Amino acid sequence: MSLTHIIRLTLLNILMYIIKNGSILYCISTVTVWLQESVFVMAVMSLTILGPSGWILTKIEDYKTQRG
């Protein structure tokens, strides 16, 4: 059985599930996400992305003056 055949069968099963149940989000989530957890995750993600960017932007003048 080829990979494309398996992918087609999987997509067909997903499509039939959506048609049968009305949507993919059929089950109600049993996990509660608290505000503190959300704030912590957003802070870590922001520092991960913006930290290195800020460091590079503060050093950009040094990079411009150092030629070669």
Buried (B, 14 or more C-beta within 10 A) or exposed (E): EEEEEEEEEEEEEEEEEEEEEEEEEEEEEEEEEEEEEEEEEEEEEEEEEEEEEEEEEEEEEEEEEEEE
